[in-house]
Amino acid sequence: MNDNNPPANWTDRAIGLGAGLASALLFAASAQGSSLAMALAYFAPLPLLIGALGFSLTGALVGALLGAGLLTHLDEPVLGPTFFLLFAAPALISAALARRNFPTRVAEASPLPRYFGPGALLALMMALAVAAAWLGVGALVQLHHGFDAALQAMSERFGPALDEVVESLKKLSPEIEAEPVKRLILSSIPAAFAASQTLLLAINLYLAARTVEVSGRLGRPWPALPENLVLPRLVAPLFVVASGSAFSGGLIGLLAGVFAAASGLCLAIQGLAALHAFTRDSRFRGFLLSALYAAVFALEPWSFIALALFGLVESVFSLRARKARRLNAKQEV
């Protein structure tokens, strides 16, 4: 039995603790710099999520804290806090809410469990990634006493890599100026981090939940993702406002761009889920979805922009809910 009920013995807690330590070791390996090591970083939260979802949230938390402490003691001091704040803490919060149930009463029936839906969990992971990016930007601005000074310091630190990018772009257009390009690249890093961190958490939570669900330890019913991945309605208008504000420049524009990138990714995922739902009853579903994914990867980033716009339309008009109502009306007739 696990913490969902709660655990009856210490075995689950020990497994959760080991899972937290395993995630810390994966993160430490990913910091070595090789391409394989970097790939490991994308799955660093996976053992932690499996331990927290299927065995013991408390044990996973203790394991993550111990792992962060070991990384701080044995390696660079910043590595442990980075692992816990950017990987472990968001994963633990996501796992805690994914398995959390809220009893509710329907008429005179007995209490029924109600869980966070996949759309709400995705929005939560987006909020955690955006908060982490904003905190990082705020720390740099505070450290260098201003936004422009922080950009200048980062430009000097990563000068050689940025110069290579500028030189490659000048081959395409010799009129390109170096400094604006460098500022644009540096300003886009927090947005790219927030979007990639949201995707990383979402993929790992899905894989962990699937693994735990197959073992029968998930403790909650598995939702039909194509029909139930519905973002909170507030995400769509905030995305529109953030997208417009991102062009204002300066610190406000950068912070707005961070939110626009992460929320745009969430809307793209919602759009993808809606397309899965619309092809549910099609005889050619396999072919249609294969063609869709081929187009997504072949036409990126434009395909993601199209999916985000479709996800925005879905948020405004609730296309899946309308389709479900039409099908129910036909069945009643």
Secondary structure as UniProt FT lines:
FT   TURN            3..4
FT   HELIX           11..30
FT   TURN            31..32
FT   HELIX           35..41
FT   TURN            42..44
FT   HELIX           45..54
FT   HELIX           57..74
FT   TURN            77..78
FT   HELIX           79..83
FT   HELIX           84..88
FT   HELIX           89..98
FT   TURN            107..108
FT   HELIX           118..143
FT   TURN            144..145
FT   HELIX           147..157
FT   HELIX           159..172
FT   TURN            174..175
FT   HELIX           178..214
FT   TURN            215..216
FT   HELIX           225..228
FT   TURN            233..234
FT   HELIX           235..245
FT   HELIX           246..248
FT   HELIX           250..278
FT   TURN            279..281
FT   TURN            283..284
FT   HELIX           285..298
FT   TURN            300..301
FT   HELIX           302..317
FT   HELIX           319..332
//
